[in-house]
């Protein structure tokens, strides 16, 4: 029989306009469910699971890194009357690596989220150095604004790369239509004067 002392505690965590369920382990460390880590950047839980088994996480956190993935029993919601609640929990380092990897791969929501969170982290340090105090409500309002602005910038930045790719594909097709294989090496004797 388990007690509430060996279950993770649940709390709502605000990330700008996102409200996610965060979990505090009995040892004081924090976890986010694998499902919510993926949903925050518009992807499925399967995508997060596959990332944790990929070379991507090793590239970001080191070859020896093994993510602490575990089924975690959490305190039931106040209205829950039956059954136990379990999540597939990821440490914050693994969640951060996942979001950064998704940003690197061109996920616009992940790029906006990473930019907004990095800016907030720096701002918190500057606020501490200069003695500026802000409420969490103010910080979340700023984060929400940044997420919206950063998403707009990400869409524009990634759209430019998409345009470049589309133009390259069109040029390759035009060359093929003219009887030229764009990536073939020239035959011997071709192009010699």
C-alpha positions, 0 to 999 in steps of 0.5 A: 500500500502506498502513501502520499509520501511516495507519490508525486505531487501534482501542480498546474504550471503556467508557461505563458498561456500554456497550463500544464500539469507538473509533478514533484517527485518525493525527492524534490525533482520535477517531472513532466509527462511525456505526453504533455512534453510532446503536446506543448510543441504540437506533437504526439506522445509517440514522437517524444518516446521515439526521441528518447530512444534516438541519437538526438538525445545523446547528441544533446546530452552526451553519449552516456546520458540515459533519460530517467523515464519511469511510470510515476504514481501521482496523487489523484485529482481532488475529484477523483474517487477511484483508480490510481493515476500514473504518468510516464514522467520525464525530467526537465533536462530531457524535456528541454532537450526534446524541445530544443531538438524539435526547434532544430528540426524546424518545429515552429512551436518548439522554436518559439517556446525555446526562444521565449523560455531562454529570454525569460531565463536571462531576464530573471538573472538580470532582474536579480542583478538589478533588484527588479521584482516581478510577479509570476503573473507579470512574467507569464504575461510577458512570456505569452507575448514573447511566445506569440511574437517568437512564433510569428518570427519563427514562421517567417524565418522557416518560411524563407527556408521553405521557399528556398527548398521549393525554388531548388526543387522547381529548378531541378525539375526545369533542368530535368524537363530540358534533358539534364540530370542536375546532380549527375557527373558530366560524361567523359569528354563533355565540357572540354574545350 
